[in-house]
Amino acid sequence: MKFSVIETGGKQYKVSAGQKLKIEKINAKVGDKIGLDRVLLIADNADIKIGTPLIDGASVRAEVIRQLKDDKKIVFRYHSKTRYRKKKGHRQSYTEIEII
């Protein structure tokens, strides 16, 4: 099985060809082909390359499928007996990509 471990947006993802995933928002238009060059590991059956911390010259190609916002998360702060209540909402932007 061929796969790679990449890092983007401060998170690590195990990816393989044809996989779709949501990552932190990147500035690219829908349909653009992007290169994710922060590759930490490449595994191709028995041949494994591990970076220290990155593999030089390695890149994973992906296509931007869509730019979206996630569901709203409610942040509610409450202190009992003091009438303190704060309610805020947050919608995180993300990019959906497909590994090619």
MDTraj code that builds the backbone (N, CA, C; nanometers):
import mdtraj as md
import numpy as np

residues = "MET LYS PHE SER VAL ILE GLU THR GLY GLY LYS GLN TYR LYS VAL SER ALA GLY GLN LYS LEU LYS ILE GLU LYS ILE ASN ALA LYS VAL GLY ASP LYS ILE GLY LEU ASP ARG VAL LEU LEU ILE ALA ASP ASN ALA ASP ILE LYS ILE GLY THR PRO LEU ILE ASP GLY ALA SER VAL ARG ALA GLU VAL ILE ARG GLN LEU LYS ASP ASP LYS LYS ILE VAL PHE ARG TYR HIS SER LYS THR ARG TYR ARG LYS LYS LYS GLY HIS ARG GLN SER TYR THR GLU ILE GLU ILE ILE".split()
xyz = np.array([
    [0.0843, -0.1180, 0.0000],
    [0.0000, 0.0000, 0.0000],
    [0.0888, 0.1243, 0.0000],
    [0.0588, 0.2175, -0.0882],
    [0.1395, 0.3379, -0.1019],
    [0.0682, 0.4536, -0.0318],
    [0.1375, 0.5201, 0.0606],
    [0.0804, 0.6352, 0.1293],
    [0.1910, 0.7296, 0.1723],
    [0.1498, 0.8498, 0.2121],
    [0.2427, 0.9509, 0.2623],
    [0.1824, 1.0158, 0.3856],
    [0.2682, 1.0758, 0.4660],
    [0.2229, 1.1566, 0.5790],
    [0.2673, 1.2991, 0.5491],
    [0.1690, 1.3896, 0.5437],
    [0.1989, 1.5293, 0.5130],
    [0.1588, 1.6165, 0.6312],
    [0.2125, 1.7374, 0.6323],
    [0.1775, 1.8349, 0.7353],
    [0.1279, 1.9612, 0.6663],
    [0.0102, 2.0083, 0.7089],
    [-0.0430, 2.1340, 0.6583],
    [-0.1357, 2.1924, 0.7630],
    [-0.1266, 2.3209, 0.7841],
    [-0.2114, 2.3872, 0.8822],
    [-0.1843, 2.3431, 1.0247],
    [-0.0620, 2.2986, 1.0531],
    [-0.0271, 2.2557, 1.1881],
    [-0.0767, 2.1165, 1.2239],
    [-0.1313, 2.0437, 1.1265],
    [-0.1819, 1.9094, 1.1510],
    [-0.1155, 1.8120, 1.0544],
    [-0.1122, 1.6848, 1.0929],
    [-0.0535, 1.5817, 1.0085],
    [-0.1639, 1.4905, 0.9558],
    [-0.1507, 1.4506, 0.8285],
    [-0.2500, 1.3666, 0.7635],
    [-0.1809, 1.2515, 0.6924],
    [-0.2383, 1.1316, 0.7039],
    [-0.1935, 1.0165, 0.6267],
    [-0.2786, 1.0141, 0.5006],
    [-0.2152, 1.0277, 0.3835],
    [-0.2887, 1.0403, 0.2583],
    [-0.2411, 0.9382, 0.1565],
    [-0.3316, 0.9019, 0.0661],
    [-0.2978, 0.8160, -0.0469],
    [-0.3732, 0.8679, -0.1685],
    [-0.3396, 0.8190, -0.2857],
    [-0.3980, 0.8689, -0.4101],
    [-0.5489, 0.8464, -0.4126],
    [-0.6219, 0.9486, -0.4586],
    [-0.7667, 0.9400, -0.4693],
    [-0.8423, 0.9769, -0.3430],
    [-0.7718, 1.0036, -0.2353],
    [-0.8362, 1.0350, -0.1076],
    [-0.8795, 1.1815, -0.1039],
    [-0.9971, 1.2074, -0.0452],
    [-1.0456, 1.3432, -0.0253],
    [-1.0354, 1.3756, 0.1234],
    [-0.9916, 1.4982, 0.1544],
    [-0.9837, 1.5379, 0.2943],
    [-1.0010, 1.6876, 0.3099],
    [-1.0380, 1.7278, 0.4318],
    [-1.0543, 1.8687, 0.4671],
    [-0.9286, 1.9144, 0.5388],
    [-0.8738, 2.0265, 0.4947],
    [-0.7565, 2.0828, 0.5602],
    [-0.7858, 2.2288, 0.5931],
    [-0.6979, 2.2895, 0.6726],
    [-0.7114, 2.4314, 0.7026],
    [-0.7118, 2.5103, 0.5722],
    [-0.7800, 2.6234, 0.5712],
    [-0.7966, 2.7027, 0.4495],
    [-0.6629, 2.7425, 0.3895],
    [-0.6515, 2.7215, 0.2587],
    [-0.5354, 2.7684, 0.1841],
    [-0.5873, 2.8582, 0.0717],
    [-0.5048, 2.9509, 0.0298],
    [-0.5459, 3.0454, -0.0742],
    [-0.5228, 2.9838, -0.2115],
    [-0.6270, 2.9200, -0.2634],
    [-0.6241, 2.8617, -0.3970],
    [-0.7670, 2.8583, -0.4486],
    [-0.7814, 2.8661, -0.5786],
    [-0.9138, 2.8636, -0.6389],
    [-0.9579, 2.7193, -0.6632],
    [-1.0875, 2.7016, -0.6768],
    [-1.1424, 2.5689, -0.7051],
    [-1.0890, 2.5207, -0.8394],
    [-1.0390, 2.3984, -0.8423],
    [-0.9822, 2.3409, -0.9640],
    [-0.8320, 2.3563, -0.9746],
    [-0.7709, 2.4387, -0.8894],
    [-0.6258, 2.4560, -0.8917],
    [-0.5567, 2.3292, -0.8444],
    [-0.4413, 2.3036, -0.9035],
    [-0.3571, 2.1930, -0.8585],
    [-0.2501, 2.2540, -0.7674],
    [-0.2345, 2.1968, -0.6484],
    [-0.1388, 2.2503, -0.5518],
    [-0.0387, 2.1415, -0.5152],
    [0.0762, 2.1835, -0.4671],
    [0.1779, 2.0910, -0.4202],
    [0.1976, 2.1086, -0.2705],
    [0.1801, 2.0019, -0.1970],
    [0.2024, 2.0037, -0.0525],
    [0.3429, 1.9494, -0.0289],
    [0.4359, 2.0395, 0.0027],
    [0.5764, 1.9995, 0.0075],
    [0.6275, 1.9658, 0.1469],
    [0.5442, 1.9738, 0.2477],
    [0.5861, 1.9347, 0.3827],
    [0.5527, 1.7868, 0.4028],
    [0.6359, 1.6999, 0.3437],
    [0.6153, 1.5553, 0.3481],
    [0.7052, 1.4974, 0.4574],
    [0.6436, 1.4251, 0.5513],
    [0.7171, 1.3691, 0.6647],
    [0.7571, 1.2242, 0.6425],
    [0.6775, 1.1493, 0.5645],
    [0.7034, 1.0074, 0.5445],
    [0.6440, 0.9642, 0.4118],
    [0.7145, 0.8747, 0.3427],
    [0.6635, 0.8130, 0.2206],
    [0.6813, 0.6627, 0.2362],
    [0.5722, 0.5879, 0.2189],
    [0.5774, 0.4423, 0.2284],
    [0.5246, 0.3827, 0.0994],
    [0.6061, 0.2966, 0.0365],
    [0.5662, 0.2264, -0.0854],
    [0.5983, 0.0790, -0.0628],
    [0.5007, 0.0066, -0.0072],
    [0.5154, -0.1335, 0.0341],
    [0.6309, -0.1462, 0.1330],
    [0.7419, -0.2083, 0.0946],
    [0.8529, -0.2282, 0.1892],
    [0.9505, -0.1109, 0.1903],
    [0.9434, -0.0232, 0.0919],
    [1.0341, 0.0913, 0.0834],
    [0.9750, 0.2089, 0.1616],
    [1.0385, 0.2454, 0.2729],
    [0.9896, 0.3536, 0.3591],
    [1.0975, 0.4600, 0.3715],
    [1.0577, 0.5855, 0.3482],
    [1.1492, 0.6986, 0.3661],
    [1.0922, 0.7866, 0.4765],
    [1.1742, 0.8158, 0.5756],
    [1.1327, 0.8996, 0.6876],
    [1.2170, 1.0258, 0.6862],
    [1.1522, 1.1411, 0.6951],
    [1.2222, 1.2678, 0.6932],
    [1.2741, 1.3068, 0.8298],
    [1.3692, 1.3990, 0.8315],
    [1.4257, 1.4470, 0.9581],
    [1.4233, 1.5992, 0.9613],
    [1.3184, 1.6690, 0.9810],
    [1.1800, 1.6221, 0.9924],
    [1.1106, 1.6083, 0.8574],
    [1.1629, 1.6700, 0.7494],
    [1.0975, 1.6636, 0.6183],
    [1.1853, 1.5884, 0.5196],
    [1.1231, 1.5332, 0.4167],
    [1.1961, 1.4666, 0.3095],
    [1.2278, 1.5715, 0.2033],
    [1.3558, 1.5888, 0.1721],
    [1.3990, 1.6891, 0.0746],
    [1.3475, 1.6548, -0.0657],
    [1.2887, 1.7539, -0.1318],
    [1.2442, 1.7375, -0.2697],
    [1.1138, 1.6622, -0.2870],
    [1.0542, 1.6133, -0.1804],
    [0.9287, 1.5383, -0.1922],
    [0.8100, 1.6333, -0.1930],
    [0.7080, 1.5961, -0.2681],
    [0.5880, 1.6773, -0.2764],
    [0.4691, 1.5873, -0.3062],
    [0.3536, 1.6232, -0.2516],
    [0.2291, 1.5514, -0.2787],
    [0.1394, 1.6469, -0.3564],
    [0.0885, 1.6021, -0.4705],
    [0.0029, 1.6840, -0.5552],
    [-0.1425, 1.6650, -0.5146],
    [-0.2170, 1.7747, -0.5159],
    [-0.3586, 1.7703, -0.4798],
    [-0.4352, 1.8704, -0.5652],
    [-0.5653, 1.8468, -0.5780],
    [-0.6533, 1.9372, -0.6515],
    [-0.7566, 1.9929, -0.5552],
    [-0.7782, 2.1237, -0.5593],
    [-0.8756, 2.1885, -0.4723],
    [-1.0152, 2.1595, -0.5271],
    [-1.0991, 2.0983, -0.4432],
    [-1.2359, 2.0651, -0.4846],
    [-1.3303, 2.1792, -0.4504],
    [-1.3209, 2.2302, -0.3274],
    [-1.4071, 2.3419, -0.2881],
    [-1.3545, 2.4113, -0.1637],
    [-1.3970, 2.5368, -0.1480],
    [-1.3654, 2.6178, -0.0309],
    [-1.4948, 2.6331, 0.0481],
    [-1.4938, 2.5961, 0.1754],
    [-1.6157, 2.5970, 0.2552],
    [-1.5927, 2.6527, 0.3937],
    [-1.7031, 2.6697, 0.4660],
    [-1.6979, 2.6997, 0.6084],
    [-1.7629, 2.5841, 0.6820],
    [-1.7066, 2.5469, 0.7944],
    [-1.7588, 2.4374, 0.8749],
    [-1.8852, 2.4816, 0.9481],
    [-1.9515, 2.3896, 1.0158],
    [-2.0697, 2.4229, 1.0945],
    [-2.0321, 2.5186, 1.2069],
    [-2.1294, 2.5955, 1.2518],
    [-2.1040, 2.6932, 1.3569],
    [-2.0802, 2.6236, 1.4907],
    [-1.9758, 2.6668, 1.5597],
    [-1.9453, 2.6197, 1.6950],
    [-1.9838, 2.7316, 1.7905],
    [-2.0544, 2.6980, 1.8961],
    [-2.0986, 2.7958, 1.9947],
    [-1.9986, 2.7972, 2.1106],
    [-1.9534, 2.9166, 2.1454],
    [-1.8647, 2.9360, 2.2599],
    [-1.9467, 3.0098, 2.3643],
    [-1.9767, 2.9443, 2.4753],
    [-2.0621, 3.0036, 2.5784],
    [-1.9856, 3.0048, 2.7092],
    [-1.9681, 3.1243, 2.7653],
    [-1.8998, 3.1395, 2.8943],
    [-2.0021, 3.1805, 2.9980],
    [-1.9915, 3.1219, 3.1171],
    [-2.0928, 3.1420, 3.2186],
    [-2.0274, 3.1363, 3.3564],
    [-2.0538, 3.2365, 3.4373],
    [-2.0114, 3.2348, 3.5773],
    [-2.1376, 3.2331, 3.6622],
    [-2.1488, 3.1367, 3.7473],
    [-2.2692, 3.1272, 3.8285],
    [-2.2713, 3.2374, 3.9345],
    [-2.3884, 3.2798, 3.9692],
    [-2.4160, 3.3764, 4.0760],
    [-2.3664, 3.5181, 4.0473],
    [-2.3179, 3.5475, 3.9270],
    [-2.2674, 3.6815, 3.8982],
    [-2.3326, 3.7437, 3.7749],
    [-2.4295, 3.6788, 3.7167],
    [-2.4982, 3.7248, 3.5960],
    [-2.4036, 3.7443, 3.4776],
    [-2.3001, 3.6644, 3.4707],
    [-2.2036, 3.6749, 3.3620],
    [-2.2344, 3.5674, 3.2582],
    [-2.2701, 3.6114, 3.1380],
    [-2.2960, 3.5196, 3.0283],
    [-2.2435, 3.5830, 2.8995],
    [-2.1681, 3.5062, 2.8221],
    [-2.1209, 3.5526, 2.6917],
    [-2.1408, 3.4401, 2.5920],
    [-2.2018, 3.4721, 2.4814],
    [-2.2255, 3.3731, 2.3775],
    [-2.1655, 3.4235, 2.2484],
    [-2.0765, 3.3433, 2.1901],
    [-2.0145, 3.3767, 2.0623],
    [-2.0247, 3.2557, 1.9714],
    [-2.0259, 3.2813, 1.8426],
    [-2.0250, 3.1739, 1.7451],
    [-1.9005, 3.1831, 1.6588],
    [-1.8589, 3.0700, 1.6026],
    [-1.7400, 3.0676, 1.5181],
    [-1.7596, 2.9648, 1.4069],
    [-1.7288, 3.0050, 1.2833],
    [-1.7320, 2.9129, 1.1701],
    [-1.5925, 2.9069, 1.1103],
    [-1.5293, 2.7912, 1.1192],
    [-1.3931, 2.7732, 1.0697],
    [-1.3952, 2.7516, 0.9184],
    [-1.3108, 2.8232, 0.8477],
    [-1.2970, 2.8045, 0.7034],
    [-1.2047, 2.6868, 0.6772],
    [-1.2353, 2.6079, 0.5748],
    [-1.1491, 2.4977, 0.5384],
    [-1.1528, 2.4761, 0.3879],
    [-1.0583, 2.3979, 0.3401],
    [-1.0461, 2.3656, 0.1994],
    [-1.0578, 2.2152, 0.1850],
    [-1.1405, 2.1710, 0.0909],
    [-1.1486, 2.0267, 0.0623],
    [-1.0621, 1.9994, -0.0587],
    [-0.9729, 1.9000, -0.0455],
    [-0.8806, 1.8658, -0.1535],
    [-0.8910, 1.7164, -0.1856],
    [-0.8443, 1.6818, -0.3068],
    [-0.8334, 1.5416, -0.3457],
    [-0.6895, 1.5158, -0.3868],
    [-0.6303, 1.4134, -0.3285],
    [-0.4919, 1.3775, -0.3586],
    [-0.4863, 1.3106, -0.4957],
    [-0.3939, 1.3548, -0.5810],
    [-0.3812, 1.2962, -0.7162],
    [-0.2475, 1.2296, -0.7337],
])
top = md.Topology()
chain = top.add_chain()
for i, resn in enumerate(residues, 1):
    res = top.add_residue(resn, chain, resSeq=i)
    for name in ("N", "CA", "C"):
        top.add_atom(name, md.element.get_by_symbol(name[0]), res)
traj = md.Trajectory(xyz[None], top)
